[in-house]
Amino acid sequence: MADIVLNRTHAFPLDIAKAKMARMVESFKNKNPGFVDNVSWAEDGCSAAATGKMFDSRFKVSESTFGVEVDLKGFAAKLAKGMAQSRLERTVAEEFPV
């Protein structure tokens, strides 16, 4: 099971939800260039995987839900879980408000 799991429902059209997810993933990558090694997208744009030195993550959006799962790698990453989860929750709340 992932160390961090966030799921939300949303009422956005799928194209807008995909754009919101893409903006969130790309913003994280751009703000943390040394932290993110790779981002790969599914052809339909409904899911992405991001990997780095201290994490593996999976993002997924559908017509009614958005979800992200993060696996933390190593002791230091697991110690920072609370901070990482809070930051991710704020970012998700900005793009997918309840």
DOKE-974007 format. One record per atom (N, C-alpha, C, O, CB): residue in one letter; x, y, z. Coordinates in steps of 0.02 Angstrom, whole numbers, padded with zeros to 5 digits, always signed. Atoms other than C-alpha are relative to their C-alpha. Glycine has a CB too. Example, Ala and Ser with C-alpha at 12.3 -4.5 7.8 and 13.67 -1.06 7.14 Angstrom:
BEGIN
A+00045-00059+00000/A+00615-00225+00390/A+00045+00060+00000/A+00097+00059+00033/A-00050+00001+00062/S-00042-00059-00003/S+00684-00053+00357/S-00039+00055+00037/S-00014+00110+00045/S+00020+00023-00071/
This chain:
BEGIN
M+00042-00059+00000/M+00000+00000+00000/M+00044+00062+00000/M+00098+00063+00030/M-00047+00000+00061/A-00037-00062+00005/A+00057+00176-00039/A+00005+00035+00068/A-00038+00026+00111/A-00033+00047-00052/D-00009-00037-00061/D+00124+00288+00099/D-00049+00059+00005/D-00072+00076+00060/D+00072+00026+00005/I+00047-00056+00002/I+00013+00433+00045/I-00052-00016-00054/I-00035-00033-00110/I+00036+00068-00015/V+00054+00013+00046/V-00157+00410-00037/V-00051+00057+00008/V-00076+00069+00062/V-00034-00070+00012/L+00050-00053+00000/L-00272+00555-00084/L-00050-00013-00056/L-00029-00026-00113/L+00032+00071-00007/N+00053+00009+00050/N-00438+00535-00175/N-00051+00055+00009/N-00069+00072+00066/N-00033-00070+00006/R+00051-00052-00001/R-00564+00669-00219/R-00050-00012-00055/R-00034-00039-00108/R+00031+00070-00007/T+00049-00003+00054/T-00724+00680-00315/T+00001+00070-00028/T+00021+00117+00007/T-00072-00021+00025/H+00002-00066+00031/H-00746+00824-00436/H-00059+00003-00049/H-00086-00049-00068/H+00067+00017-00035/A+00056-00010+00047/A-00878+00897-00551/A+00023+00034-00065/A-00017+00061-00102/A-00055+00041+00033/F-00027-00030+00061/F-00762+00960-00689/F-00010-00045-00060/F-00011-00106-00053/F+00075+00016+00009/P-00002+00042+00060/P-00778+00903-00869/P+00068-00035-00003/P+00118-00008+00022/P-00013+00043-00065/L-00061+00039+00000/L-00645+00771-00903/L+00059+00039-00029/L+00114+00035-00001/L-00010-00064-00040/D-00056-00037+00029/D-00540+00884-01015/D+00029+00052+00049/D+00089+00061+00052/D-00023+00035-00064/I-00024-00049-00049/I-00531+01018-00880/I+00035-00036+00058/I+00087-00012+00081/I-00059+00042+00027/A-00032+00038-00055/A-00491+00888-00745/A+00069-00025-00021/A+00116-00023+00018/A-00045-00060+00020/K-00066+00022+00025/K-00350+00818-00854/K+00049+00059-00001/K+00107+00052+00017/K-00006-00031-00070/A-00043-00059+00002/A-00282+00995-00879/A+00022+00020+00070/A+00080+00040+00079/A-00036+00058-00035/K-00017-00016-00069/K-00287+01027-00692/K+00053-00048+00027/K+00100-00027+00060/K-00063-00002+00044/M-00049+00049-00023/M-00194+00866-00656/M+00067+00013-00034/M+00119+00011-00001/M-00025-00072-00016/A-00063-00014+00036/A-00064+00906-00791/A+00034+00061+00029/A+00095+00061+00038/A-00014+00009-00075/R-00029-00061-00028/R-00039+01081-00720/R+00032-00015+00068/R+00086+00010+00083/R-00053+00055+00006/M-00025+00017-00066/M-00016+01010-00545/M+00065-00040-00005/M+00114-00025+00030/M-00052-00038+00039/V-00060+00043+00007/V+00110+00876-00600/V+00058+00041-00028/V+00114+00036-00003/V-00016-00061-00045/E-00054-00039+00032/E+00209+00995-00712/E+00026+00054+00047/E+00086+00067+00048/E-00026+00032-00064/S-00021-00050-00049/S+00213+01130-00577/S+00047-00030+00052/S+00098-00001+00068/S-00061+00033+00034/F-00043+00034-00049/F+00284+01007-00451/F+00068-00016-00031/F+00120-00006+00000/F-00034-00065+00025/K-00063+00017+00035/K+00414+00949-00578/K+00043+00062-00010/K+00103+00059+00001/K-00015-00033-00068/N-00038-00061+00013/N+00465+01127-00622/N+00026+00033+00064/N+00080+00063+00064/N-00044+00050-00037/K-00021-00029-00064/K+00475+01184-00440/K+00053-00042+00035/K+00088-00018+00079/K-00059+00009+00046/N-00046+00047-00033/N+00580+01032-00391/N+00041-00039-00051/N+00038-00100-00054/N-00039-00050+00045/P-00035+00034+00055/P+00695+00994-00539/P+00049-00054+00022/P+00059-00103-00014/P+00036+00051-00042/G-00047+00049-00023/G+00822+00898-00437/G-00033-00058+00037/G+00000-00108+00053/G+00050+00031+00045/F+00036+00049-00039/F+00689+00797-00348/F-00038-00049-00045/F-00046-00108-00027/F-00049+00035+00046/V+00039+00041+00046/V+00590+00730-00497/V+00044-00024-00056/V+00073+00017-00093/V-00061+00039-00028/D-00041+00028+00053/D+00682+00613-00614/D-00038-00008-00065/D-00011+00004-00119/D+00029-00067+00021/N+00037+00016+00061/N+00544+00567-00735/N-00075+00006+00012/N-00101-00010+00065/N+00017-00071-00024/V+00073+00000+00000/V+00361+00598-00775/V-00021-00033-00065/V+00000-00012-00119/V-00030+00073+00007/S+00026+00032+00061/S+00272+00483-00897/S-00076+00003+00002/S-00108-00007+00054/S+00025-00074-00006/W+00072-00008+00006/W+00095+00508-00960/W-00030-00056-00042/W+00000-00080-00089/W-00017+00068-00032/A+00038+00046+00041/A-00034+00386-01025/A-00022+00038-00063/A-00030+00099-00061/A-00062-00030+00039/E+00020-00032+00063/E-00085+00420-01205/E-00063+00041+00006/E-00069+00093-00026/E-00009-00052-00054/D+00064-00036-00006/D-00259+00475-01153/D+00004+00059+00049/D-00045+00096+00055/D-00054-00048+00023/G-00008-00055-00047/G-00191+00598-01023/G-00036-00008+00065/G-00039+00039+00105/G-00022+00062-00033/C+00039+00011-00062/C-00294+00521-00884/C+00042-00027+00058/C+00017-00032+00114/C-00056-00049-00014/S-00043+00023-00054/S-00146+00455-00785/S+00072+00018-00016/S+00092+00027-00074/S-00008-00076+00011/A-00071-00015+00006/A+00035+00493-00753/A+00037-00034+00057/A+00008-00049+00109/A+00013+00078+00001/A-00044+00027-00052/A+00179+00420-00655/A+00060+00046+00005/A+00090+00065-00046/A+00022-00074-00015/A-00059-00041-00011/A+00315+00526-00578/A+00046-00037+00048/A+00023-00066+00098/A-00019+00071+00029/T-00048+00034-00042/T+00473+00456-00503/T+00057+00047+00018/T+00071+00095-00018/T+00028-00063-00034/G-00056-00039-00022/G+00617+00528-00407/G+00044-00041+00046/G+00032-00101+00057/G-00023+00064+00036/K-00048+00035-00043/K+00758+00484-00291/K-00032-00026+00064/K-00010-00077+00093/K+00057+00046+00018/M+00029+00019-00064/M+00643+00474-00140/M-00073-00020-00004/M-00106-00029+00047/M+00007+00057+00048/F+00071+00017+00006/F+00472+00430-00212/F-00017-00029-00068/F+00020-00021-00116/F-00041+00062+00013/D+00035+00021+00061/D+00364+00346-00343/D-00072+00022+00010/D-00100+00011+00064/D+00006-00080-00014/S+00069-00022-00008/S+00193+00420-00376/S-00041-00015-00062/S-00015-00021-00118/S-00003+00075+00015/R+00047+00014+00054/R+00040+00385-00481/R-00059+00048+00007/R-00088+00055+00061/R-00024-00074+00001/F+00056-00046+00003/F-00092+00512-00532/F-00052-00028-00048/F-00035-00057-00099/F+00023+00072-00021/K+00053+00027+00043/K-00261+00467-00605/K-00061+00045+00005/K-00080+00066+00060/K-00017-00074+00019/V+00061-00040+00001/V-00413+00566-00658/V-00052-00036-00043/V-00036-00067-00094/V+00015+00072-00026/S+00055+00027+00039/S-00583+00509-00719/S-00053+00056-00005/S-00041+00112+00015/S-00030-00066+00032/E+00053-00050+00007/E-00746+00598-00758/E-00027+00025+00067/E-00059+00077+00070/E-00057-00028-00040/S+00027-00022-00065/S-00787+00608-00572/S+00050-00004+00058/S+00033+00018+00113/S-00059-00042+00016/T-00048+00006-00055/T-00630+00570-00470/T+00071+00020-00021/T+00088+00019-00080/T+00000-00072+00026/F-00072-00012+00008/F-00449+00621-00449/F+00034-00037+00058/F+00009-00036+00114/F+00018+00077+00000/G-00036+00034-00052/G-00322+00518-00354/G+00075+00002-00011/G+00099+00007-00067/G-00022-00072+00004/V-00073+00003+00003/V-00138+00515-00313/V+00023-00048+00055/V-00004-00048+00111/V+00032+00071+00009/E-00032+00045-00048/E-00034+00381-00227/E+00074+00012-00003/E+00103+00019-00057/E-00018-00075-00015/V-00071-00012-00004/V+00143+00407-00168/V+00033-00053+00043/V+00012-00065+00100/V+00015+00071+00028/D-00042+00047-00037/D+00269+00275-00115/D+00064+00037+00017/D+00099+00061-00027/D+00014-00066-00040/L-00061-00034-00022/L+00409+00351-00012/L+00056-00050+00005/L+00047-00106+00030/L-00011+00036+00068/K-00058+00045+00000/K+00582+00276-00030/K+00051+00024+00051/K+00074+00081+00049/K+00033-00003-00071/G-00053-00015-00048/G+00703+00271+00114/G-00025+00032+00064/G-00080+00058+00068/G+00050+00045-00032/F+00016-00023-00067/F+00705+00322+00295/F-00013+00075+00002/F-00061+00098+00033/F+00056-00018+00048/A+00008-00073+00000/A+00727+00509+00264/A-00066+00021-00031/A-00099+00066-00005/A+00059+00033-00037/A+00064-00017+00033/A+00578+00516+00146/A-00058-00017+00046/A-00107+00021+00050/A-00007-00037-00067/K+00055+00020-00044/K+00469+00423+00270/K-00005+00047+00060/K-00060+00059+00085/K+00011-00072+00024/L+00001-00049-00054/L+00520+00547+00407/L-00036+00064-00022/L-00066+00098+00019/L+00071+00016+00023/A+00030-00061+00026/A+00458+00688+00295/A-00071-00011-00026/A-00099+00032-00059/A+00043+00028-00057/K+00066+00017+00026/K+00292+00603+00259/K-00052+00053+00017/K-00091+00073-00026/K-00022-00068+00028/G+00051-00049-00021/G+00187+00726+00359/G+00005+00065-00040/G-00046+00091-00062/G+00008+00016+00074/M-00010-00062+00038/M+00262+00877+00271/M-00020-00011-00073/M-00054+00031-00103/M+00074+00023+00005/A+00017+00014+00070/A+00246+00796+00099/A-00075-00008-00009/A-00103+00017-00057/A+00036-00064-00023/Q+00072+00010+00005/Q+00066+00744+00131/Q-00037+00067+00006/Q-00083+00079-00032/Q-00024-00049+00054/S+00033-00066-00009/S+00016+00919+00192/S+00008+00042-00063/S-00040+00073-00086/S+00030+00037+00060/R-00013-00039+00061/R+00096+01000+00040/R-00043-00027-00058/R-00072+00012-00096/R+00075-00002-00018/L+00039+00030+00054/L+00011+00878-00078/L-00075+00014+00010/L-00110+00029-00038/L+00013-00076-00002/E+00071-00014-00014/E-00158+00901+00008/E-00018+00071-00018/E-00072+00083-00046/E-00015-00013+00073/R+00013-00070+00018/R-00146+01091-00013/R-00003+00009-00076/R-00047+00043-00101/R+00054+00046+00029/T-00002-00006+00072/T-00100+01075-00196/T-00062-00032-00033/T-00092-00003-00078/T+00064-00032-00028/V+00059+00034+00027/V-00240+00951-00232/V-00063+00043+00016/V-00106+00049-00027/V-00008-00072+00031/A+00058-00041-00019/A-00365+01063-00138/A-00005+00062-00044/A-00061+00085-00058/A+00005+00021+00073/E+00002-00058+00044/E-00316+01210-00249/E-00028-00018-00068/E-00067+00019-00096/E+00070+00030-00008/E+00021+00020+00067/E-00345+01115-00411/E-00068-00035+00001/E-00108-00028-00046/E+00051-00046-00031/F+00062+00039-00005/F-00489+01003-00353/F-00034+00017+00067/F-00036-00024+00112/F+00014-00077-00005/P+00032-00019-00064/P-00583+01100-00217/P-00062-00043+00013/P-00096-00066-00033/P-00018+00075+00000/V+00058+00041-00019/V-00717+01007-00121/V-00064+00041-00007/V-00118+00016+00007/V+00008-00026+00073/
